[in-house]
Amino acid sequence: MTQAPAITRRTARRHDREIIALALPAFGSLVAEPLFVMADSAVIGHLGTPQLAGLGIAAALLTTAVSVFVFLAYATTAAVARRVGAGDLPAAIRQGMDGIWLALLLGAAVIATVLPTAPWLVEAFGASGTAAPYATTYLRISALGIPAMLVVLAATGVLRGLQDTRTPLYVAIGGFSVNAALNIGLVYGAGLGIAGSAWGTVIAQCGMAAVYLTVVVRGARRHGASLRPDAAGIRASAQAGVPLLVRTLSLRAVLMIATAVAARLGDAEVAAHQIVLTLWSLLAFALDAIAIAGQAIIGRYLGAGDRDGAKAACRRMVQWGIAAGLLLGVLVALARPLFIPLFTSDPAVEGPLLATLLVVAVTQPVSGIVFILDGVLMGAGDGPYLAWAMVVTLALFAPAALAVPAFGGGLVALWGAMALMMAVRLLTLWLRTRSGRWIVTGASR
């Protein structure tokens, strides 16, 4: 990392207050999306196994379709935060509106793709004959809510860029509560079955999008920012998002390869892998919350032309990442015997699970630094480098993971390859931050 001025105790406390104020609400809103799926699963699970299996397949397809567009939040956060730092709130909100218009266009394109291809997608995913009709029904109805989901992503990015992570938390809590109530009412009260659950999710997502749009539109009117779609601005938002899309797809490819390899190791190993991956994702939420704070804070400093402030904030957030990683690692290591019985009582699964969780625990400090530096570079708008670095990481991870079954390795070896993946990410991100090339000041990069 480039040399930053020594952080005084007073400056450190100021950074700490900012990080906490942004990260804690961000963590809450990050957890809300998995809660949507959990609520649907809890309600549909009582309808029968085929319905629950259909939900699992449709939810996986929807999650994939939406997650690849997470750049709508990340790129918008960085761009808006820069303009906030430059003191130009109308331009910041105008930039946010461009991201929202892009979300609507992408959402319409996804609907046009998913509706006619839903049966084929469900079949390609390996759905059984009994689960496929339910999966198709849920997928087709829920797809109607995808534009709202993408608007939520973009609008969340706007508010994060404006240094506001509390509003997304409140909206997420409200959306989850409405979704749970609608699921119960439509599935059982109205007797709509799995279709009722899908409609409940669509209505809740549209409601969340409406709240976000109300907040953003009020801000636009207050600061005299235009609400009209601007072709040049939308195109600029798309161009900023392409590198982050490449990064996200590469990361998804890593997770898909890991799951495919685990499946080749045997039923017990893939079951243990799924449990480990679930915990790993939960830990990632905690670290990603700090990274989101980093996106907003770094973007604001660079927009204000404060190079030293950006460096000092980066250094302090890295310290937070290391501390959070160490704490999470210790908790995972100590809680393994308590955690495992919650998911399985099969000795064939418990054995590899116990050892693999230790690998996850040991790598948490590395993960803490990786997530923070990832957020710092996103906040700096350094998307092209992030894309390149993730493609290189994928290229090194894939052969290492695929070699695991060939050389008779087990789940511990596979997660050793995952640890290698995180180490490569750490190296590429550390080299970039050390070079200082990410520090580009001004209202736009």
Contacts in CASP RR format, 6 or more apart in sequence:
PFRMAT RR
TARGET T0000
AUTHOR 0000-0000-0000
METHOD contacts of the structure
MODEL  1
MTQAPAITRRTARRHDREIIALALPAFGSLVAEPLFVMADSAVIGHLGTP
QLAGLGIAAALLTTAVSVFVFLAYATTAAVARRVGAGDLPAAIRQGMDGI
WLALLLGAAVIATVLPTAPWLVEAFGASGTAAPYATTYLRISALGIPAML
VVLAATGVLRGLQDTRTPLYVAIGGFSVNAALNIGLVYGAGLGIAGSAWG
TVIAQCGMAAVYLTVVVRGARRHGASLRPDAAGIRASAQAGVPLLVRTLS
LRAVLMIATAVAARLGDAEVAAHQIVLTLWSLLAFALDAIAIAGQAIIGR
YLGAGDRDGAKAACRRMVQWGIAAGLLLGVLVALARPLFIPLFTSDPAVE
GPLLATLLVVAVTQPVSGIVFILDGVLMGAGDGPYLAWAMVVTLALFAPA
ALAVPAFGGGLVALWGAMALMMAVRLLTLWLRTRSGRWIVTGASR
1 311 0 8 1.000
1 314 0 8 1.000
1 315 0 8 1.000
1 318 0 8 1.000
1 430 0 8 1.000
1 433 0 8 1.000
1 434 0 8 1.000
1 436 0 8 1.000
2 311 0 8 1.000
2 433 0 8 1.000
2 434 0 8 1.000
2 435 0 8 1.000
2 436 0 8 1.000
2 439 0 8 1.000
3 311 0 8 1.000
4 308 0 8 1.000
4 309 0 8 1.000
4 311 0 8 1.000
4 312 0 8 1.000
4 314 0 8 1.000
4 315 0 8 1.000
5 308 0 8 1.000
5 309 0 8 1.000
5 311 0 8 1.000
5 312 0 8 1.000
7 15 0 8 1.000
7 312 0 8 1.000
7 315 0 8 1.000
7 316 0 8 1.000
11 312 0 8 1.000
12 316 0 8 1.000
15 297 0 8 1.000
15 312 0 8 1.000
15 313 0 8 1.000
15 316 0 8 1.000
15 317 0 8 1.000
16 316 0 8 1.000
16 320 0 8 1.000
18 293 0 8 1.000
18 297 0 8 1.000
18 313 0 8 1.000
19 290 0 8 1.000
19 293 0 8 1.000
19 294 0 8 1.000
19 297 0 8 1.000
19 316 0 8 1.000
19 317 0 8 1.000
19 320 0 8 1.000
21 165 0 8 1.000
22 160 0 8 1.000
22 163 0 8 1.000
22 165 0 8 1.000
22 292 0 8 1.000
22 293 0 8 1.000
22 294 0 8 1.000
22 296 0 8 1.000
22 297 0 8 1.000
23 165 0 8 1.000
23 289 0 8 1.000
23 290 0 8 1.000
23 292 0 8 1.000
23 293 0 8 1.000
24 165 0 8 1.000
24 289 0 8 1.000
25 165 0 8 1.000
25 166 0 8 1.000
25 168 0 8 1.000
25 169 0 8 1.000
26 160 0 8 1.000
26 165 0 8 1.000
26 168 0 8 1.000
26 169 0 8 1.000
26 288 0 8 1.000
26 289 0 8 1.000
26 292 0 8 1.000
26 293 0 8 1.000
27 285 0 8 1.000
27 286 0 8 1.000
27 289 0 8 1.000
28 169 0 8 1.000
28 172 0 8 1.000
28 289 0 8 1.000
29 156 0 8 1.000
29 165 0 8 1.000
29 168 0 8 1.000
29 169 0 8 1.000
29 171 0 8 1.000
29 172 0 8 1.000
30 285 0 8 1.000
30 288 0 8 1.000
30 289 0 8 1.000
30 292 0 8 1.000
31 285 0 8 1.000
32 172 0 8 1.000
32 173 0 8 1.000
32 175 0 8 1.000
32 176 0 8 1.000
33 172 0 8 1.000
35 176 0 8 1.000
36 176 0 8 1.000
36 179 0 8 1.000
36 201 0 8 1.000
36 204 0 8 1.000
37 59 0 8 1.000
37 63 0 8 1.000
39 176 0 8 1.000
39 179 0 8 1.000
39 180 0 8 1.000
39 183 0 8 1.000
40 55 0 8 1.000
40 59 0 8 1.000
40 179 0 8 1.000
40 183 0 8 1.000
40 197 0 8 1.000
40 201 0 8 1.000
41 52 0 8 1.000
41 55 0 8 1.000
41 56 0 8 1.000
41 59 0 8 1.000
43 180 0 8 1.000
43 183 0 8 1.000
43 184 0 8 1.000
43 187 0 8 1.000
43 188 0 8 1.000
43 197 0 8 1.000
44 51 0 8 1.000
44 52 0 8 1.000
44 55 0 8 1.000
44 187 0 8 1.000
44 193 0 8 1.000
44 194 0 8 1.000
44 197 0 8 1.000
45 51 0 8 1.000
45 52 0 8 1.000
45 55 0 8 1.000
47 187 0 8 1.000
47 193 0 8 1.000
47 194 0 8 1.000
50 128 0 8 1.000
50 130 0 8 1.000
50 131 0 8 1.000
50 134 0 8 1.000
51 131 0 8 1.000
51 134 0 8 1.000
51 193 0 8 1.000
51 194 0 8 1.000
53 127 0 8 1.000
53 128 0 8 1.000
53 130 0 8 1.000
53 131 0 8 1.000
53 134 0 8 1.000
53 135 0 8 1.000
54 122 0 8 1.000
54 127 0 8 1.000
54 131 0 8 1.000
54 132 0 8 1.000
54 134 0 8 1.000
54 135 0 8 1.000
54 138 0 8 1.000
54 194 0 8 1.000
55 134 0 8 1.000
55 135 0 8 1.000
55 138 0 8 1.000
55 194 0 8 1.000
55 197 0 8 1.000
56 135 0 8 1.000
57 122 0 8 1.000
57 125 0 8 1.000
57 126 0 8 1.000
57 127 0 8 1.000
57 131 0 8 1.000
57 135 0 8 1.000
58 122 0 8 1.000
58 134 0 8 1.000
58 135 0 8 1.000
58 136 0 8 1.000
58 138 0 8 1.000
58 139 0 8 1.000
58 142 0 8 1.000
58 198 0 8 1.000
59 138 0 8 1.000
60 125 0 8 1.000
61 121 0 8 1.000
61 122 0 8 1.000
61 125 0 8 1.000
61 139 0 8 1.000
62 139 0 8 1.000
62 142 0 8 1.000
62 143 0 8 1.000
62 146 0 8 1.000
64 252 0 8 1.000
65 110 0 8 1.000
65 114 0 8 1.000
65 146 0 8 1.000
66 146 0 8 1.000
66 149 0 8 1.000
66 150 0 8 1.000
66 153 0 8 1.000
67 248 0 8 1.000
67 252 0 8 1.000
68 245 0 8 1.000
68 248 0 8 1.000
68 249 0 8 1.000
68 252 0 8 1.000
69 103 0 8 1.000
69 106 0 8 1.000
69 150 0 8 1.000
69 153 0 8 1.000
69 245 0 8 1.000
70 153 0 8 1.000
70 244 0 8 1.000
70 248 0 8 1.000
71 240 0 8 1.000
71 241 0 8 1.000
71 242 0 8 1.000
71 244 0 8 1.000
71 245 0 8 1.000
71 248 0 8 1.000
72 99 0 8 1.000
72 102 0 8 1.000
72 103 0 8 1.000
72 106 0 8 1.000
72 150 0 8 1.000
72 153 0 8 1.000
72 154 0 8 1.000
72 157 0 8 1.000
72 241 0 8 1.000
73 153 0 8 1.000
73 154 0 8 1.000
73 156 0 8 1.000
73 157 0 8 1.000
73 160 0 8 1.000
74 157 0 8 1.000
74 241 0 8 1.000
74 244 0 8 1.000
74 295 0 8 1.000
74 378 0 8 1.000
75 99 0 8 1.000
75 237 0 8 1.000
75 240 0 8 1.000
75 241 0 8 1.000
75 244 0 8 1.000
75 378 0 8 1.000
75 381 0 8 1.000
76 95 0 8 1.000
76 96 0 8 1.000
76 99 0 8 1.000
76 154 0 8 1.000
76 157 0 8 1.000
76 158 0 8 1.000
76 160 0 8 1.000
76 161 0 8 1.000
76 237 0 8 1.000
77 157 0 8 1.000
77 158 0 8 1.000
77 160 0 8 1.000
77 161 0 8 1.000
77 292 0 8 1.000
77 295 0 8 1.000
77 296 0 8 1.000
77 378 0 8 1.000
77 379 0 8 1.000
78 161 0 8 1.000
78 240 0 8 1.000
78 295 0 8 1.000
78 299 0 8 1.000
78 378 0 8 1.000
78 379 0 8 1.000
78 380 0 8 1.000
78 381 0 8 1.000
79 95 0 8 1.000
79 96 0 8 1.000
79 237 0 8 1.000
79 240 0 8 1.000
79 381 0 8 1.000
79 444 0 8 1.000
80 92 0 8 1.000
80 93 0 8 1.000
80 95 0 8 1.000
80 96 0 8 1.000
80 157 0 8 1.000
80 158 0 8 1.000
80 160 0 8 1.000
80 161 0 8 1.000
80 162 0 8 1.000
81 92 0 8 1.000
81 160 0 8 1.000
81 161 0 8 1.000
81 162 0 8 1.000
81 163 0 8 1.000
81 295 0 8 1.000
81 296 0 8 1.000
81 297 0 8 1.000
81 298 0 8 1.000
81 299 0 8 1.000
81 300 0 8 1.000
81 303 0 8 1.000
81 379 0 8 1.000
82 299 0 8 1.000
82 300 0 8 1.000
82 302 0 8 1.000
82 303 0 8 1.000
82 442 0 8 1.000
82 443 0 8 1.000
82 444 0 8 1.000
82 445 0 8 1.000
83 89 0 8 1.000
83 91 0 8 1.000
83 92 0 8 1.000
83 95 0 8 1.000
83 303 0 8 1.000
83 443 0 8 1.000
83 444 0 8 1.000
84 92 0 8 1.000
84 161 0 8 1.000
84 162 0 8 1.000
84 163 0 8 1.000
84 300 0 8 1.000
84 303 0 8 1.000
85 299 0 8 1.000
85 300 0 8 1.000
85 301 0 8 1.000
85 302 0 8 1.000
85 303 0 8 1.000
85 304 0 8 1.000
85 305 0 8 1.000
85 443 0 8 1.000
86 303 0 8 1.000
86 304 0 8 1.000
86 305 0 8 1.000
86 442 0 8 1.000
86 443 0 8 1.000
87 304 0 8 1.000
88 443 0 8 1.000
89 223 0 8 1.000
89 225 0 8 1.000
90 223 0 8 1.000
90 224 0 8 1.000
90 225 0 8 1.000
91 225 0 8 1.000
91 443 0 8 1.000
92 161 0 8 1.000
92 162 0 8 1.000
93 158 0 8 1.000
93 216 0 8 1.000
93 219 0 8 1.000
93 220 0 8 1.000
93 223 0 8 1.000
93 225 0 8 1.000
94 220 0 8 1.000
94 225 0 8 1.000
94 226 0 8 1.000
94 230 0 8 1.000
95 233 0 8 1.000
95 237 0 8 1.000
96 154 0 8 1.000
96 157 0 8 1.000
96 158 0 8 1.000
96 216 0 8 1.000
96 237 0 8 1.000
97 216 0 8 1.000
97 220 0 8 1.000
97 225 0 8 1.000
97 226 0 8 1.000
97 227 0 8 1.000
97 230 0 8 1.000
98 229 0 8 1.000
98 230 0 8 1.000
98 233 0 8 1.000
98 234 0 8 1.000
98 236 0 8 1.000
98 237 0 8 1.000
99 154 0 8 1.000
99 158 0 8 1.000
99 234 0 8 1.000
99 237 0 8 1.000
100 151 0 8 1.000
100 154 0 8 1.000
100 155 0 8 1.000
100 158 0 8 1.000
100 213 0 8 1.000
100 216 0 8 1.000
101 229 0 8 1.000
101 230 0 8 1.000
101 234 0 8 1.000
102 154 0 8 1.000
102 234 0 8 1.000
102 237 0 8 1.000
102 238 0 8 1.000
103 147 0 8 1.000
103 150 0 8 1.000
103 151 0 8 1.000
103 153 0 8 1.000
103 154 0 8 1.000
104 147 0 8 1.000
104 150 0 8 1.000
104 151 0 8 1.000
105 234 0 8 1.000
106 150 0 8 1.000
107 146 0 8 1.000
107 147 0 8 1.000
107 150 0 8 1.000
108 147 0 8 1.000
110 143 0 8 1.000
110 146 0 8 1.000
110 147 0 8 1.000
110 150 0 8 1.000
111 143 0 8 1.000
111 144 0 8 1.000
111 146 0 8 1.000
111 147 0 8 1.000
114 121 0 8 1.000
114 139 0 8 1.000
114 140 0 8 1.000
114 143 0 8 1.000
114 146 0 8 1.000
115 140 0 8 1.000
115 143 0 8 1.000
118 136 0 8 1.000
118 139 0 8 1.000
118 140 0 8 1.000
118 143 0 8 1.000
119 132 0 8 1.000
119 136 0 8 1.000
121 139 0 8 1.000
122 132 0 8 1.000
122 135 0 8 1.000
122 136 0 8 1.000
122 139 0 8 1.000
123 132 0 8 1.000
125 135 0 8 1.000
127 135 0 8 1.000
134 194 0 8 1.000
137 194 0 8 1.000
137 195 0 8 1.000
137 198 0 8 1.000
138 194 0 8 1.000
138 195 0 8 1.000
138 197 0 8 1.000
138 198 0 8 1.000
141 195 0 8 1.000
141 196 0 8 1.000
141 198 0 8 1.000
141 199 0 8 1.000
141 202 0 8 1.000
142 198 0 8 1.000
142 201 0 8 1.000
142 202 0 8 1.000
144 202 0 8 1.000
145 201 0 8 1.000
145 202 0 8 1.000
145 205 0 8 1.000
145 206 0 8 1.000
147 209 0 8 1.000
148 202 0 8 1.000
148 205 0 8 1.000
148 206 0 8 1.000
148 207 0 8 1.000
148 208 0 8 1.000
148 209 0 8 1.000
149 205 0 8 1.000
149 209 0 8 1.000
151 209 0 8 1.000
151 212 0 8 1.000
151 213 0 8 1.000
152 171 0 8 1.000
152 205 0 8 1.000
152 208 0 8 1.000
152 209 0 8 1.000
152 212 0 8 1.000
155 209 0 8 1.000
155 212 0 8 1.000
155 213 0 8 1.000
155 215 0 8 1.000
155 216 0 8 1.000
156 168 0 8 1.000
156 212 0 8 1.000
158 216 0 8 1.000
159 165 0 8 1.000
159 167 0 8 1.000
159 168 0 8 1.000
159 212 0 8 1.000
159 215 0 8 1.000
159 216 0 8 1.000
160 168 0 8 1.000
160 292 0 8 1.000
160 295 0 8 1.000
160 296 0 8 1.000
161 295 0 8 1.000
161 296 0 8 1.000
161 299 0 8 1.000
161 300 0 8 1.000
163 296 0 8 1.000
163 300 0 8 1.000
165 292 0 8 1.000
165 293 0 8 1.000
165 296 0 8 1.000
167 215 0 8 1.000
171 208 0 8 1.000
171 211 0 8 1.000
171 212 0 8 1.000
172 208 0 8 1.000
174 208 0 8 1.000
175 204 0 8 1.000
175 207 0 8 1.000
175 208 0 8 1.000
176 204 0 8 1.000
178 203 0 8 1.000
178 204 0 8 1.000
178 207 0 8 1.000
179 200 0 8 1.000
179 201 0 8 1.000
179 204 0 8 1.000
182 196 0 8 1.000
182 199 0 8 1.000
182 200 0 8 1.000
182 201 0 8 1.000
182 203 0 8 1.000
182 204 0 8 1.000
183 196 0 8 1.000
183 197 0 8 1.000
183 200 0 8 1.000
183 201 0 8 1.000
186 192 0 8 1.000
186 193 0 8 1.000
186 196 0 8 1.000
186 197 0 8 1.000
186 199 0 8 1.000
186 200 0 8 1.000
187 193 0 8 1.000
187 194 0 8 1.000
187 196 0 8 1.000
187 197 0 8 1.000
190 196 0 8 1.000
192 199 0 8 1.000
217 227 0 8 1.000
219 225 0 8 1.000
220 226 0 8 1.000
220 227 0 8 1.000
240 381 0 8 1.000
240 383 0 8 1.000
241 383 0 8 1.000
242 387 0 8 1.000
243 383 0 8 1.000
243 384 0 8 1.000
243 386 0 8 1.000
243 387 0 8 1.000
244 378 0 8 1.000
244 383 0 8 1.000
244 386 0 8 1.000
244 387 0 8 1.000
246 387 0 8 1.000
246 390 0 8 1.000
246 391 0 8 1.000
247 383 0 8 1.000
247 386 0 8 1.000
247 387 0 8 1.000
247 389 0 8 1.000
247 390 0 8 1.000
250 387 0 8 1.000
250 390 0 8 1.000
250 391 0 8 1.000
250 393 0 8 1.000
250 394 0 8 1.000
251 390 0 8 1.000
251 394 0 8 1.000
253 394 0 8 1.000
253 398 0 8 1.000
254 393 0 8 1.000
254 394 0 8 1.000
254 397 0 8 1.000
254 418 0 8 1.000
254 421 0 8 1.000
255 277 0 8 1.000
257 397 0 8 1.000
257 398 0 8 1.000
257 401 0 8 1.000
257 402 0 8 1.000
258 273 0 8 1.000
258 277 0 8 1.000
258 401 0 8 1.000
258 414 0 8 1.000
258 417 0 8 1.000
258 418 0 8 1.000
259 270 0 8 1.000
259 273 0 8 1.000
259 274 0 8 1.000
259 277 0 8 1.000
261 401 0 8 1.000
261 402 0 8 1.000
261 404 0 8 1.000
261 405 0 8 1.000
261 414 0 8 1.000
262 269 0 8 1.000
262 270 0 8 1.000
262 273 0 8 1.000
262 274 0 8 1.000
262 411 0 8 1.000
262 414 0 8 1.000
263 270 0 8 1.000
264 405 0 8 1.000
265 273 0 8 1.000
265 404 0 8 1.000
265 405 0 8 1.000
265 409 0 8 1.000
265 410 0 8 1.000
265 411 0 8 1.000
265 414 0 8 1.000
268 346 0 8 1.000
268 348 0 8 1.000
268 349 0 8 1.000
268 352 0 8 1.000
269 352 0 8 1.000
269 410 0 8 1.000
269 411 0 8 1.000
271 344 0 8 1.000
271 346 0 8 1.000
271 349 0 8 1.000
272 344 0 8 1.000
272 349 0 8 1.000
272 351 0 8 1.000
272 352 0 8 1.000
272 353 0 8 1.000
272 356 0 8 1.000
272 411 0 8 1.000
273 356 0 8 1.000
273 411 0 8 1.000
273 414 0 8 1.000
275 340 0 8 1.000
275 343 0 8 1.000
275 344 0 8 1.000
275 349 0 8 1.000
275 353 0 8 1.000
276 353 0 8 1.000
276 356 0 8 1.000
276 357 0 8 1.000
276 360 0 8 1.000
276 411 0 8 1.000
276 415 0 8 1.000
279 332 0 8 1.000
279 339 0 8 1.000
279 357 0 8 1.000
279 360 0 8 1.000
280 360 0 8 1.000
283 328 0 8 1.000
283 332 0 8 1.000
283 360 0 8 1.000
283 364 0 8 1.000
283 367 0 8 1.000
284 367 0 8 1.000
284 371 0 8 1.000
286 324 0 8 1.000
286 328 0 8 1.000
287 321 0 8 1.000
287 324 0 8 1.000
287 325 0 8 1.000
287 328 0 8 1.000
287 367 0 8 1.000
287 368 0 8 1.000
287 371 0 8 1.000
287 372 0 8 1.000
288 371 0 8 1.000
290 317 0 8 1.000
290 320 0 8 1.000
290 321 0 8 1.000
290 324 0 8 1.000
290 368 0 8 1.000
290 371 0 8 1.000
290 372 0 8 1.000
291 371 0 8 1.000
291 372 0 8 1.000
291 374 0 8 1.000
291 375 0 8 1.000
291 376 0 8 1.000
291 378 0 8 1.000
292 375 0 8 1.000
293 317 0 8 1.000
294 313 0 8 1.000
294 317 0 8 1.000
294 372 0 8 1.000
294 375 0 8 1.000
294 376 0 8 1.000
294 379 0 8 1.000
295 375 0 8 1.000
295 376 0 8 1.000
295 378 0 8 1.000
295 379 0 8 1.000
296 379 0 8 1.000
297 313 0 8 1.000
297 317 0 8 1.000
298 310 0 8 1.000
298 313 0 8 1.000
298 314 0 8 1.000
298 375 0 8 1.000
298 376 0 8 1.000
298 379 0 8 1.000
298 380 0 8 1.000
299 310 0 8 1.000
299 379 0 8 1.000
299 380 0 8 1.000
299 381 0 8 1.000
301 307 0 8 1.000
301 309 0 8 1.000
301 310 0 8 1.000
301 313 0 8 1.000
302 310 0 8 1.000
302 379 0 8 1.000
302 380 0 8 1.000
302 439 0 8 1.000
302 440 0 8 1.000
302 441 0 8 1.000
302 442 0 8 1.000
303 441 0 8 1.000
303 442 0 8 1.000
303 443 0 8 1.000
304 441 0 8 1.000
305 441 0 8 1.000
305 442 0 8 1.000
306 441 0 8 1.000
307 439 0 8 1.000
307 441 0 8 1.000
310 380 0 8 1.000
310 439 0 8 1.000
311 439 0 8 1.000
314 376 0 8 1.000
314 433 0 8 1.000
317 372 0 8 1.000
317 376 0 8 1.000
318 369 0 8 1.000
318 372 0 8 1.000
318 373 0 8 1.000
320 372 0 8 1.000
321 365 0 8 1.000
321 368 0 8 1.000
321 369 0 8 1.000
321 371 0 8 1.000
321 372 0 8 1.000
322 365 0 8 1.000
322 368 0 8 1.000
322 369 0 8 1.000
324 368 0 8 1.000
325 364 0 8 1.000
325 365 0 8 1.000
325 367 0 8 1.000
325 368 0 8 1.000
326 364 0 8 1.000
326 365 0 8 1.000
328 361 0 8 1.000
328 364 0 8 1.000
329 360 0 8 1.000
329 361 0 8 1.000
329 362 0 8 1.000
329 364 0 8 1.000
329 365 0 8 1.000
330 361 0 8 1.000
332 339 0 8 1.000
332 357 0 8 1.000
332 360 0 8 1.000
332 361 0 8 1.000
332 364 0 8 1.000
333 357 0 8 1.000
333 358 0 8 1.000
333 361 0 8 1.000
333 362 0 8 1.000
336 354 0 8 1.000
336 357 0 8 1.000
336 358 0 8 1.000
336 361 0 8 1.000
337 354 0 8 1.000
339 357 0 8 1.000
340 350 0 8 1.000
340 353 0 8 1.000
340 354 0 8 1.000
340 357 0 8 1.000
343 353 0 8 1.000
344 350 0 8 1.000
344 353 0 8 1.000
352 410 0 8 1.000
352 411 0 8 1.000
352 412 0 8 1.000
353 411 0 8 1.000
355 411 0 8 1.000
355 412 0 8 1.000
356 411 0 8 1.000
356 412 0 8 1.000
356 415 0 8 1.000
359 412 0 8 1.000
359 415 0 8 1.000
359 416 0 8 1.000
359 418 0 8 1.000
359 419 0 8 1.000
360 415 0 8 1.000
362 419 0 8 1.000
363 418 0 8 1.000
363 419 0 8 1.000
363 422 0 8 1.000
366 419 0 8 1.000
366 422 0 8 1.000
366 423 0 8 1.000
366 426 0 8 1.000
367 422 0 8 1.000
369 426 0 8 1.000
369 429 0 8 1.000
369 430 0 8 1.000
370 422 0 8 1.000
370 425 0 8 1.000
370 426 0 8 1.000
370 429 0 8 1.000
373 426 0 8 1.000
373 429 0 8 1.000
373 430 0 8 1.000
373 432 0 8 1.000
373 433 0 8 1.000
374 386 0 8 1.000
374 425 0 8 1.000
374 429 0 8 1.000
376 433 0 8 1.000
376 438 0 8 1.000
377 383 0 8 1.000
377 385 0 8 1.000
377 386 0 8 1.000
377 429 0 8 1.000
377 432 0 8 1.000
377 433 0 8 1.000
377 438 0 8 1.000
378 386 0 8 1.000
380 438 0 8 1.000
380 439 0 8 1.000
380 440 0 8 1.000
380 445 0 8 1.000
381 438 0 8 1.000
381 440 0 8 1.000
381 445 0 8 1.000
382 432 0 8 1.000
382 437 0 8 1.000
382 438 0 8 1.000
382 445 0 8 1.000
385 432 0 8 1.000
385 437 0 8 1.000
385 438 0 8 1.000
389 425 0 8 1.000
389 428 0 8 1.000
389 429 0 8 1.000
389 432 0 8 1.000
390 425 0 8 1.000
392 424 0 8 1.000
392 428 0 8 1.000
393 421 0 8 1.000
393 424 0 8 1.000
393 425 0 8 1.000
393 428 0 8 1.000
396 420 0 8 1.000
396 421 0 8 1.000
396 424 0 8 1.000
397 417 0 8 1.000
397 418 0 8 1.000
397 420 0 8 1.000
397 421 0 8 1.000
397 424 0 8 1.000
400 417 0 8 1.000
400 420 0 8 1.000
400 421 0 8 1.000
401 414 0 8 1.000
401 417 0 8 1.000
401 418 0 8 1.000
404 410 0 8 1.000
404 413 0 8 1.000
404 414 0 8 1.000
404 417 0 8 1.000
407 413 0 8 1.000
432 438 0 8 1.000
END
